[in-house]
């Protein structure tokens, strides 16, 4: 417990996140990696395919989960590339205690809201 207390008292967020990620056996993504995953999902969501709808609903749910719901069963029918991007983005948001609106502007989300919301 004293070691953990020193970590909290004297550590920067990155050190604490690294410690927690090691404890959970997970790797915390960088902001750049999260943005790359986000860009892939945004590009897909701007299109008009079944996978686009799944990507869009995922992003909308992260944007405003009380307004936009996602059926997780439906996510099972997306290709591996976009599924991995979803998982990466979700992990980043979870471990960094962030919100999607900290990574993407309302202007970039507007076409997705208009089409899929």
Secondary structure by P-SEA (a helix, b strand, c coil): caaaaaaaacccaaaaaaaaaaaacbbbbcaaaaaaaaaaaaaaaacccaaaaaaaaaaaaaaccccccccccccccccaaaaaaaaaaaaaaaaaccccccccccccaaaaaaccc
